[in-house]
Amino acid sequence: MEVQLLEATDDPEEVICSAARNDYMSDWLGDQSFEETMESIEGEGIEEKKETLIGHLLKQGHFGPFEHPQATFAVKGISRSCMAQITRHRHVSFDVQSMRYVAFDEVDPENVAEGEMVVTPPSANDPDWVGRNQKGGAVDDETVEKREAVFRQSVKRSVEDYQELLDLGMPPEDARFVLPIGTEVNMVMSMNARMLMHVADMRAAADAQWEIREMTEQVLDLAKEWCPITFEHYEEHMKNRKNRLAP
């Protein structure tokens, strides 16, 4: 899995602060500089003033201003299972690699058995891995070897059957029905800063599945570089509290 930030609002925290200050000012933002807009906020310099205001907004639950900055992420190599979970969120825009138009007719099934094209869950080869809904705990090495063998045989056979159906003239949009839900897919998604925090509330939590949790953590790392005051505050004071920040 890999996540990259494709495009994002410039100076997102200036946008957040300007929008928030607009609610309590008689003057129009368009007639003054950002320094003038922030003049009454406590702090020695403009960065300290932004920290003061953004911290106050998040503590008070004034989340509206965080809907203005937008970020677009490219996500590589997540499973269809993970994609199905993340696309349940409202107020997020998605474009997903199409299996109607992208065929896997040249993929070697032997390579699929070794980990290409299909995401391998850690429980398939880690005897100590315990999932949320797993019956029982850790298993012995013999059991996990059997798990891995069954998993790899299954995904290999699925791709072999898929390719045979293509050879028999079935269109890719129909042949894909036999492919596993773990088949890798690439995705582009866009959301505003408020929605990103809500997604993190749901999908970076300990009870989220491992794959979507990993994806969300990568998104959060990029968000901290893009919008540092906001997401450092979120990480320190709000993460894992199920804040339900969605509109």
DOPATI-22454 format. One line per field, with one value per residue: z, y negated, x of N, C-alpha, C in turn; residue in three letters. Coordinates in Angstrom, 3 decimals. Atoms other than C-alpha are relative to their C-alpha. Layout:
n_c3	c(Z,...);
n_c2	c(Y,...);
n_c1	c(X,...);
ca_c3	c(Z,...);
ca_c2	c(Y,...);
ca_c1	c(X,...);
c_c3	c(Z,...);
c_c2	c(Y,...);
c_c1	c(X,...);
residu	c(Ala,...);
***
This chain:
n_c3	c(0.000,0.009,0.066,0.329,0.075,1.375,0.075,-1.231,-0.175,-0.515,-1.278,-0.491,-1.327,0.204,0.442,-1.177,-0.923,0.640,-0.026,-1.382,-0.397,0.729,-0.736,-1.134,0.420,0.785,1.230,1.016,0.111,1.248,-0.096,-0.952,0.047,-0.984,-1.267,-0.574,-0.387,-1.203,-0.936,-1.366,-0.526,-0.907,0.515,0.326,1.451,0.722,-0.214,-1.345,0.062,0.655,-0.977,-0.994,0.561,0.430,-1.216,-0.578,0.845,-0.178,-1.368,-0.140,0.945,1.112,1.056,1.321,0.765,0.494,1.227,1.170,0.665,0.638,0.395,0.887,-0.235,0.862,-0.813,0.858,-0.467,-1.080,0.437,0.238,-1.317,-0.601,0.806,-0.343,-1.300,0.030,0.852,-0.721,-0.623,0.745,0.098,0.545,1.426,0.356,1.308,-0.275,1.170,0.474,0.426,1.269,1.106,-0.272,-0.073,-0.608,0.830,0.137,-1.322,-0.206,-1.229,-0.954,-0.706,-0.898,-1.161,-0.793,-0.593,0.973,0.421,-1.084,-1.324,-0.927,-1.386,-0.909,-0.659,0.868,-0.183,-1.315,-0.987,-1.184,0.342,-0.479,0.510,-0.901,-0.030,0.084,-1.030,-0.554,-0.001,0.841,0.411,0.144,1.312,0.962,0.394,0.845,1.288,0.745,0.387,1.109,1.178,0.500,0.526,1.246,1.001,0.378,0.843,1.277,0.774,0.428,1.160,1.105,0.478,0.634,1.302,0.863,0.434,1.053,1.205,0.511,0.572,-0.967,-0.169,-1.302,-1.034,-0.539,-0.471,-1.280,-1.127,-0.684,-0.671,-1.450,-0.510,-0.331,1.194,-0.189,0.803,-0.242,-0.279,-0.315,-0.860,-0.449,-1.127,-0.742,-1.235,-1.013,0.336,-0.210,-1.428,-0.269,0.525,-0.944,-1.189,0.256,0.692,-0.655,-1.338,-0.259,0.429,1.453,0.554,0.115,1.265,0.081,-1.050,0.555,1.007,-0.668,-0.668,1.032,0.352,-1.109,0.056,1.042,-0.456,-0.980,0.757,0.742,-0.899,-1.203,-1.295,-0.147,-0.167,-1.221,-1.084,0.095,-0.440,-1.422,-0.892,0.481,0.696,-0.700,-0.906,0.736,-0.108,0.919,0.558,1.285,-0.018);
n_c2	c(1.186,1.281,1.152,1.258,1.201,0.489,1.430,0.453,1.440,0.723,0.697,-0.438,0.520,1.389,-0.074,-0.357,1.138,1.083,-0.355,0.095,1.406,0.627,-0.144,0.936,1.284,0.874,0.337,-1.060,-0.579,0.395,1.347,0.062,-1.066,-1.054,0.525,0.849,-0.895,-0.729,0.962,-0.104,-1.347,-0.052,-0.628,0.922,0.107,-0.518,-1.433,-0.207,0.392,-1.100,-1.092,0.373,-0.034,-1.353,-0.780,0.408,-0.523,-1.447,-0.269,0.424,-0.701,0.877,-0.730,0.515,0.559,-1.043,-0.551,0.758,-0.556,-1.288,-0.740,-1.139,-1.037,-1.177,-1.197,-1.109,-1.370,-0.473,-1.057,0.382,0.023,1.298,1.007,-0.016,0.643,1.441,0.688,0.169,1.322,1.104,1.232,-0.313,-0.311,-1.123,-0.635,-1.310,-0.748,-0.820,-1.372,-0.211,0.429,-0.454,-1.461,-0.630,-1.177,-0.305,-0.276,-1.405,-0.524,-0.405,1.221,0.333,-0.879,0.512,1.298,1.043,0.305,-0.222,0.343,-1.140,0.440,-0.520,-1.236,-1.143,-0.540,0.366,-0.820,0.791,1.039,-0.224,1.018,0.407,-0.974,-1.339,-0.979,-0.539,0.899,-0.380,-1.406,-0.552,0.188,-0.917,0.539,1.182,-0.481,-0.468,1.210,0.674,-0.857,0.100,1.348,0.187,-0.866,0.567,1.195,-0.446,-0.636,1.033,0.695,-0.974,-0.088,1.289,0.041,-0.983,0.591,0.966,-0.774,-0.544,1.104,0.762,1.344,0.209,0.462,-1.173,-0.966,0.477,-0.487,-1.113,0.475,0.149,1.348,0.544,0.513,1.368,1.054,1.349,0.885,1.408,0.494,1.394,0.345,1.172,-0.319,-0.505,-1.369,-0.832,-0.328,-0.973,-1.286,-0.499,-0.461,-1.300,-0.979,-0.178,-0.521,-1.346,-1.036,-0.040,-1.086,0.361,0.627,1.365,0.738,0.355,1.032,1.238,0.530,0.637,1.254,0.931,0.470,1.025,1.135,0.757,0.833,0.991,0.844,-0.519,0.399,-0.706,-1.446,-0.274,0.117,-1.162,-1.179,0.065,0.217,-0.437,-1.282,-1.194,0.311,-0.107,1.317,0.118,1.339,0.142,0.970);
n_c1	c(0.833,-0.700,0.894,-0.660,0.826,-0.050,0.311,0.645,0.155,-1.166,0.207,1.309,0.347,0.397,1.399,0.807,0.061,0.743,1.420,0.479,0.037,1.102,1.261,0.078,-0.546,0.870,-0.709,-0.059,-1.335,-0.630,-0.565,-1.097,-0.994,0.191,-0.519,1.050,1.088,-0.389,-0.589,0.519,-0.235,-1.144,-1.203,-1.091,-0.122,1.153,0.118,0.536,1.412,0.719,0.094,1.013,1.353,0.346,0.212,1.286,1.073,0.121,0.461,1.392,0.862,0.375,-0.683,0.337,-1.116,-0.897,0.562,-0.449,-1.193,0.249,-1.196,0.225,-1.003,-0.060,-0.227,-0.426,-0.120,0.866,0.907,1.401,0.637,-0.312,0.682,1.421,0.172,-0.250,0.972,1.270,0.043,0.595,-0.787,-1.319,0.117,-0.856,-0.131,-0.574,-0.437,1.106,-0.278,0.698,-0.864,-1.365,0.010,-1.178,-0.208,-1.423,-0.569,-0.363,0.615,-1.038,-0.401,1.105,-0.158,-1.115,0.334,0.310,1.372,0.965,-0.510,-0.046,0.219,-1.028,0.431,-0.280,-1.356,-0.538,0.720,0.346,0.966,1.359,0.908,1.083,1.101,-0.577,0.359,-1.231,-1.145,-1.125,0.007,-1.349,-0.609,0.603,1.299,-0.164,-0.509,1.167,0.744,-0.673,0.103,1.373,0.193,-0.746,0.611,1.294,-0.137,-0.569,1.060,0.943,-0.560,0.013,1.384,0.297,-0.650,0.667,1.269,-0.323,-0.323,1.269,0.772,0.789,-0.547,-0.648,0.925,0.689,-1.006,-0.553,0.795,-0.662,-1.207,0.215,0.223,-1.316,-0.667,-0.492,0.608,-0.507,1.126,-0.224,1.076,-0.110,0.871,-0.449,-0.724,0.945,0.370,-1.175,-0.034,1.067,-0.454,-1.005,0.717,0.599,-0.827,-1.300,0.296,-0.524,0.935,0.060,-0.803,-1.421,-0.384,0.512,-0.697,-1.313,0.212,0.373,-1.199,-0.825,0.675,-0.221,-1.387,-0.048,0.801,-0.794,-0.932,0.785,0.805,-0.671,0.567,1.274,-0.106,-0.761,0.977,0.877,-0.747,-0.301,1.145,1.301,-0.023,0.496,1.100,1.266,0.593,1.131,-0.142,0.687,1.113);
ca_c3	c(0.000,-0.741,-0.202,-1.790,-1.455,-5.003,-4.445,-1.493,-0.520,-0.129,3.362,4.723,8.254,7.033,5.270,8.467,10.604,8.079,7.846,11.634,12.134,9.516,11.871,14.486,12.429,11.118,8.522,5.265,4.954,1.399,2.558,4.967,5.317,7.232,9.895,10.387,10.499,13.290,15.185,18.202,18.625,21.474,20.467,19.783,16.054,13.326,13.841,17.560,16.824,14.437,17.112,19.609,17.302,15.830,19.276,20.511,17.539,18.006,21.772,21.397,18.615,16.066,13.124,10.250,9.297,8.796,5.875,3.603,3.017,0.715,0.028,-2.685,-2.069,-4.431,-2.846,-4.394,-3.812,-1.332,-1.435,-2.728,0.857,2.129,-0.749,0.154,3.729,2.926,0.206,2.736,4.014,2.851,1.819,0.337,-3.440,-4.977,-8.298,-8.260,-10.788,-12.936,-13.285,-16.257,-18.339,-16.648,-17.335,-15.584,-18.492,-18.479,-14.743,-13.902,-11.428,-9.885,-9.021,-7.519,-5.245,-4.095,-3.248,-6.500,-7.305,-4.175,-0.702,1.794,5.272,8.144,9.662,6.640,7.625,11.171,13.878,16.538,14.657,16.306,14.507,16.081,15.126,15.284,17.150,19.445,19.759,18.364,16.522,16.071,13.098,11.463,11.453,9.995,7.296,6.290,6.318,4.020,1.668,1.388,0.861,-1.832,-3.636,-3.613,-5.039,-7.678,-8.764,-8.911,-11.317,-13.416,-13.635,-14.468,-17.313,-18.626,-18.701,-20.700,-23.143,-23.464,-24.548,-21.316,-20.939,-18.156,-16.360,-15.905,-15.554,-12.613,-10.482,-9.690,-8.447,-4.668,-2.610,-1.752,-5.341,-5.335,-6.606,-6.965,-5.838,-5.711,-2.891,-1.901,1.337,3.510,6.770,8.950,7.080,7.243,11.032,11.035,8.787,11.180,14.125,12.496,10.586,12.644,15.756,17.367,16.345,12.639,10.350,9.982,6.318,6.477,9.741,7.994,5.080,7.403,9.392,6.166,5.247,8.704,8.345,5.112,6.686,9.486,6.893,4.969,7.887,10.877,13.678,13.101,12.847,15.596,17.891,16.611,17.194,20.717,22.038,19.884,18.107,19.133,20.934,18.258,17.970,15.130,13.265,10.190,9.210);
ca_c2	c(0.000,-3.528,-6.880,-10.181,-13.700,-14.772,-18.258,-20.351,-23.836,-26.226,-27.737,-25.615,-26.981,-30.553,-29.593,-27.972,-30.991,-33.488,-31.600,-31.408,-35.111,-36.048,-34.858,-37.504,-40.498,-43.475,-44.202,-42.256,-39.860,-40.986,-44.477,-43.481,-41.385,-38.115,-39.857,-42.398,-39.616,-37.906,-41.081,-40.441,-36.772,-36.009,-35.221,-36.774,-36.055,-34.876,-31.173,-31.409,-33.208,-30.419,-27.831,-29.740,-30.059,-26.549,-24.988,-27.003,-25.964,-22.258,-22.369,-24.170,-21.918,-24.742,-22.478,-24.418,-26.352,-23.052,-22.218,-24.803,-23.302,-20.278,-17.564,-14.894,-11.619,-8.844,-5.405,-2.433,1.250,1.534,4.459,4.267,5.015,1.896,-0.141,0.953,-0.268,-3.692,-4.483,-4.210,-7.684,-10.597,-13.935,-12.210,-12.044,-8.880,-7.618,-3.906,-1.853,-0.034,3.731,3.358,1.692,2.881,6.599,8.945,11.304,11.084,11.619,14.852,16.889,18.215,14.634,14.091,17.064,15.316,12.051,10.112,8.484,9.741,8.283,10.946,10.431,10.853,13.619,15.770,16.111,14.754,17.313,14.584,12.369,12.041,10.168,8.453,11.120,14.093,17.176,18.156,16.649,17.331,20.609,22.966,22.905,25.938,24.301,21.023,22.939,24.601,21.210,19.711,22.700,22.559,18.786,18.867,21.802,20.031,16.709,18.482,20.575,17.497,15.747,18.900,19.182,15.476,15.772,18.906,17.080,14.273,16.861,18.228,14.791,13.546,9.748,8.524,6.866,10.311,12.465,10.298,11.836,14.780,12.607,12.401,9.403,9.006,7.984,4.817,1.559,-2.020,-4.934,-8.736,-10.388,-13.994,-15.367,-18.448,-18.669,-18.149,-15.021,-13.730,-13.950,-12.090,-9.354,-9.054,-8.799,-5.785,-4.156,-4.756,-3.397,-0.172,1.670,0.879,3.584,3.589,2.522,-0.517,-1.497,-1.430,-3.474,-6.062,-6.392,-7.132,-9.751,-11.327,-11.488,-13.443,-15.619,-16.599,-17.891,-19.743,-21.149,-20.754,-22.759,-21.135,-17.547,-17.754,-18.987,-16.220,-13.582,-14.783,-15.618,-14.053,-10.891,-7.618,-9.397,-8.796,-12.498,-12.017,-15.099,-14.412,-17.120);
ca_c1	c(0.000,1.123,-0.600,0.436,-0.946,-1.820,-3.216,-4.346,-5.507,-2.584,-2.228,-5.097,-4.849,-4.964,-8.206,-9.548,-8.701,-10.071,-13.356,-13.644,-12.854,-15.450,-18.189,-17.361,-16.203,-18.132,-15.436,-15.151,-12.195,-11.554,-10.606,-7.842,-4.705,-4.556,-2.461,-5.245,-7.839,-5.904,-4.988,-7.219,-6.167,-3.779,-0.190,3.201,3.357,1.018,1.849,1.145,-2.112,-3.130,-2.341,-4.494,-7.479,-7.365,-6.969,-9.954,-12.102,-11.360,-11.873,-15.201,-16.464,-16.635,-15.838,-17.407,-14.244,-12.403,-14.702,-13.036,-9.541,-9.581,-6.999,-6.776,-4.943,-3.819,-3.983,-2.186,-2.752,-5.610,-8.000,-11.551,-12.559,-10.787,-12.203,-15.725,-15.212,-13.766,-16.314,-19.133,-18.191,-20.315,-18.803,-15.751,-15.226,-13.786,-12.482,-11.691,-9.737,-12.284,-12.206,-14.556,-11.869,-8.647,-8.142,-5.709,-5.266,-1.451,-0.950,0.869,-1.238,1.977,2.952,-0.493,0.122,3.304,1.521,1.064,-2.301,-4.101,-3.584,-2.482,-3.974,-1.510,-3.612,-2.750,0.907,1.324,0.474,0.291,-2.149,-5.548,-8.311,-11.290,-13.852,-11.513,-12.687,-9.861,-6.401,-2.951,-2.396,0.539,2.899,1.316,-2.119,-0.877,1.043,-2.234,-4.000,-1.407,-1.501,-5.295,-5.239,-2.559,-4.164,-7.520,-6.320,-4.225,-7.199,-9.442,-7.086,-6.726,-10.530,-10.825,-8.334,-10.031,-13.357,-11.733,-10.362,-13.894,-15.092,-16.634,-16.280,-13.964,-16.886,-18.464,-15.345,-14.240,-17.004,-14.723,-11.832,-11.317,-12.370,-8.684,-7.857,-5.750,-7.195,-5.940,-8.075,-8.178,-10.119,-10.768,-12.148,-12.051,-10.122,-13.191,-14.197,-10.640,-10.773,-14.074,-12.680,-9.741,-12.148,-13.774,-10.939,-7.791,-9.489,-8.318,-11.487,-11.038,-9.683,-5.875,-5.774,-8.028,-6.330,-2.938,-4.280,-5.799,-2.580,-0.698,-3.301,-2.939,0.847,0.411,-2.278,0.101,2.553,-0.176,-2.185,0.178,-1.460,-4.845,-3.693,-1.099,-3.875,-6.154,-3.467,-2.735,-6.195,-8.918,-7.803,-9.492,-12.319,-14.959,-15.676,-18.162,-16.978,-19.088,-21.587);
c_c3	c(0.000,-0.135,-0.298,0.015,-1.401,-0.083,1.285,0.011,0.537,1.293,0.649,1.333,-0.025,-0.455,1.182,0.911,-0.591,0.044,1.406,0.446,-0.684,0.803,1.060,-0.343,-0.758,-1.328,-0.948,-0.150,-1.241,0.033,0.932,-0.154,1.050,1.368,0.684,0.483,1.340,1.121,1.439,0.635,0.837,-0.636,-0.413,-1.494,-0.671,0.201,1.366,0.057,-0.665,0.957,1.034,-0.547,-0.387,1.202,0.638,-0.804,0.241,1.396,0.160,-0.952,-1.122,-1.250,-1.398,-0.784,-0.574,-1.260,-1.253,-0.654,-0.482,-0.388,-0.852,0.140,-1.073,0.862,-0.937,0.752,1.236,-0.552,-0.299,1.319,0.683,-0.747,0.341,1.334,-0.092,-0.827,0.630,0.571,-0.943,-0.029,-0.325,-1.461,-0.375,-1.510,0.220,-1.316,-0.406,-0.408,-1.211,-1.174,0.192,0.196,0.599,-0.768,-0.130,1.344,0.125,1.306,1.037,0.813,0.974,1.273,0.915,0.524,-0.975,-0.208,1.094,1.338,0.900,1.423,0.935,0.681,-0.859,0.250,1.325,1.076,1.234,-0.279,0.483,-0.474,0.940,0.137,-0.052,1.154,0.499,-0.134,-0.978,-0.309,-0.130,-1.448,-1.059,-0.522,-0.935,-1.360,-0.875,-0.460,-1.244,-1.280,-0.626,-0.653,-1.361,-1.130,-0.519,-0.934,-1.357,-0.887,-0.522,-1.245,-1.210,-0.588,-0.724,-1.406,-0.970,-0.512,-1.072,-1.312,-0.641,-0.481,0.972,0.168,1.387,1.110,0.623,0.554,1.373,1.210,0.764,0.747,1.480,0.407,0.412,-1.194,0.183,-0.956,0.361,0.072,0.186,0.865,0.464,1.143,0.658,1.342,1.086,-0.277,0.199,1.469,0.353,-0.503,0.947,1.286,-0.178,-0.415,0.521,1.406,0.125,-0.493,-1.513,-0.522,-0.315,-1.267,-0.099,1.094,-0.498,-1.036,0.648,0.721,-1.004,-0.437,1.087,0.015,-1.042,0.421,1.001,-0.678,-0.696,0.924,1.437,1.322,0.284,0.341,1.115,1.223,0.002,0.552,1.516,0.874,-0.422,-0.593,0.918,1.020,-0.679,0.054,-0.930,-0.622,-1.325,0.109,0.275);
c_c2	c(-1.248,-1.112,-1.243,-1.133,-0.581,-1.517,-0.400,-1.521,-0.603,-0.724,0.383,-0.620,-1.507,-0.061,0.299,-1.209,-1.155,0.280,-0.141,-1.452,-0.730,-0.003,-1.068,-1.389,-0.810,-0.379,1.189,0.478,-0.486,-1.351,-0.078,1.179,1.056,-0.454,-0.881,0.847,0.672,-0.922,0.203,1.370,0.014,0.741,-1.022,-0.225,0.679,1.510,0.310,-0.379,1.089,1.177,-0.284,0.181,1.415,0.909,-0.314,0.578,1.494,0.360,-0.315,0.717,-0.872,0.516,-0.538,-0.553,1.055,0.680,-0.707,0.564,1.419,0.648,1.205,0.977,1.085,1.191,1.172,1.326,0.369,1.075,-0.576,-0.033,-1.343,-1.117,-0.076,-0.690,-1.519,-0.731,-0.080,-1.411,-1.030,-1.176,0.265,0.371,1.068,0.228,1.275,0.687,1.006,1.388,0.374,-0.260,0.383,1.511,0.503,1.271,0.393,0.265,1.497,0.499,0.460,-1.198,-0.447,0.841,-0.482,-1.418,-1.113,-0.113,0.167,-0.313,1.237,-0.500,0.613,1.303,1.234,0.594,-0.384,0.774,-0.780,-1.059,0.387,-1.155,-0.241,1.077,1.439,0.877,0.655,-1.007,0.422,1.492,0.498,-0.149,0.896,-0.539,-1.188,0.373,0.498,-1.182,-0.635,0.811,-0.099,-1.369,-0.148,0.865,-0.616,-1.198,0.361,0.589,-1.029,-0.726,0.924,0.108,-1.285,-0.054,1.012,-0.543,-1.063,0.723,0.581,-1.105,-0.776,-1.396,-0.176,-0.409,1.145,1.029,-0.397,0.523,1.123,-0.453,-0.244,-1.456,-0.656,-0.558,-1.467,-0.975,-1.319,-0.969,-1.440,-0.456,-1.419,-0.239,-1.271,0.419,0.541,1.459,0.945,0.397,1.015,1.384,0.623,0.496,1.432,1.058,0.127,0.559,1.452,1.094,0.022,1.138,-0.510,-0.795,-1.441,-0.866,-0.462,-1.117,-1.350,-0.618,-0.672,-1.326,-1.047,-0.536,-1.104,-1.245,-0.857,-0.866,-1.146,-1.021,0.284,-0.369,0.818,1.468,0.402,-0.115,1.219,1.240,0.014,0.024,0.695,1.401,1.129,-0.311,0.067,-1.310,-0.238,-1.409,-0.174,-1.027,0.684);
c_c1	c(0.877,-1.034,0.826,-1.019,0.152,-0.122,-0.704,-0.074,1.294,-0.372,-1.339,-0.384,-0.244,-1.458,-0.918,-0.184,-0.797,-1.496,-0.579,-0.132,-1.152,-1.295,-0.181,0.529,-1.047,0.643,0.027,1.431,0.747,0.675,1.200,0.949,-0.320,0.491,-1.034,-1.175,0.283,0.477,-0.460,0.230,1.274,1.173,1.030,0.134,-1.171,-0.166,-0.591,-1.477,-0.835,-0.164,-1.083,-1.396,-0.407,-0.231,-1.335,-1.163,-0.215,-0.500,-1.482,-0.949,-0.518,0.708,-0.262,1.174,0.943,-0.539,0.522,1.259,-0.271,1.322,-0.400,1.163,-0.095,0.392,0.273,-0.069,-0.789,-0.934,-1.378,-0.783,0.215,-0.720,-1.488,-0.263,0.147,-1.047,-1.389,-0.134,-0.614,0.967,1.465,-0.220,1.021,0.026,0.789,0.344,-1.074,0.476,-0.847,0.941,1.468,-0.049,1.304,0.359,1.466,0.686,0.283,-0.618,1.013,0.479,-1.088,0.103,1.120,-0.250,-0.277,-1.503,-1.043,0.663,-0.064,-0.208,1.026,-0.398,0.250,1.376,0.654,-0.760,-0.451,-1.055,-1.384,-0.868,-1.155,-1.072,0.497,-0.466,1.277,1.133,1.065,-0.059,1.439,0.480,-0.636,-1.329,0.156,0.592,-1.151,-0.857,0.605,-0.116,-1.388,-0.225,0.672,-0.560,-1.304,0.154,0.611,-1.088,-1.006,0.495,0.054,-1.398,-0.406,0.582,-0.614,-1.328,0.225,0.294,-1.259,-0.943,-0.854,0.606,0.612,-0.956,-0.790,0.989,0.541,-0.777,0.697,1.253,-0.279,-0.190,1.314,0.753,0.375,-0.678,0.671,-1.175,0.491,-1.163,0.298,-0.967,0.517,0.598,-0.925,-0.350,1.173,0.117,-1.075,0.388,1.023,-0.651,-0.506,1.019,1.424,-0.178,0.456,-0.933,-0.206,0.862,1.403,0.322,-0.482,0.623,1.380,-0.140,-0.288,1.184,0.932,-0.612,0.232,1.423,0.152,-0.774,0.763,1.053,-0.734,-0.644,0.470,-0.644,-1.256,0.205,0.957,-0.912,-0.928,0.686,0.163,-1.237,-1.298,-0.025,-0.458,-1.091,-1.366,-0.783,-1.187,-0.023,-0.719,-1.121,-1.325);
residu	c(Met,Glu,Val,Gln,Leu,Leu,Glu,Ala,Thr,Asp,Asp,Pro,Glu,Glu,Val,Ile,Cys,Ser,Ala,Ala,Arg,Asn,Asp,Tyr,Met,Ser,Asp,Trp,Leu,Gly,Asp,Gln,Ser,Phe,Glu,Glu,Thr,Met,Glu,Ser,Ile,Glu,Gly,Glu,Gly,Ile,Glu,Glu,Lys,Lys,Glu,Thr,Leu,Ile,Gly,His,Leu,Leu,Lys,Gln,Gly,His,Phe,Gly,Pro,Phe,Glu,His,Pro,Gln,Ala,Thr,Phe,Ala,Val,Lys,Gly,Ile,Ser,Arg,Ser,Cys,Met,Ala,Gln,Ile,Thr,Arg,His,Arg,His,Val,Ser,Phe,Asp,Val,Gln,Ser,Met,Arg,Tyr,Val,Ala,Phe,Asp,Glu,Val,Asp,Pro,Glu,Asn,Val,Ala,Glu,Gly,Glu,Met,Val,Val,Thr,Pro,Pro,Ser,Ala,Asn,Asp,Pro,Asp,Trp,Val,Gly,Arg,Asn,Gln,Lys,Gly,Gly,Ala,Val,Asp,Asp,Glu,Thr,Val,Glu,Lys,Arg,Glu,Ala,Val,Phe,Arg,Gln,Ser,Val,Lys,Arg,Ser,Val,Glu,Asp,Tyr,Gln,Glu,Leu,Leu,Asp,Leu,Gly,Met,Pro,Pro,Glu,Asp,Ala,Arg,Phe,Val,Leu,Pro,Ile,Gly,Thr,Glu,Val,Asn,Met,Val,Met,Ser,Met,Asn,Ala,Arg,Met,Leu,Met,His,Val,Ala,Asp,Met,Arg,Ala,Ala,Ala,Asp,Ala,Gln,Trp,Glu,Ile,Arg,Glu,Met,Thr,Glu,Gln,Val,Leu,Asp,Leu,Ala,Lys,Glu,Trp,Cys,Pro,Ile,Thr,Phe,Glu,His,Tyr,Glu,Glu,His,Met,Lys,Asn,Arg,Lys,Asn,Arg,Leu,Ala,Pro);
***
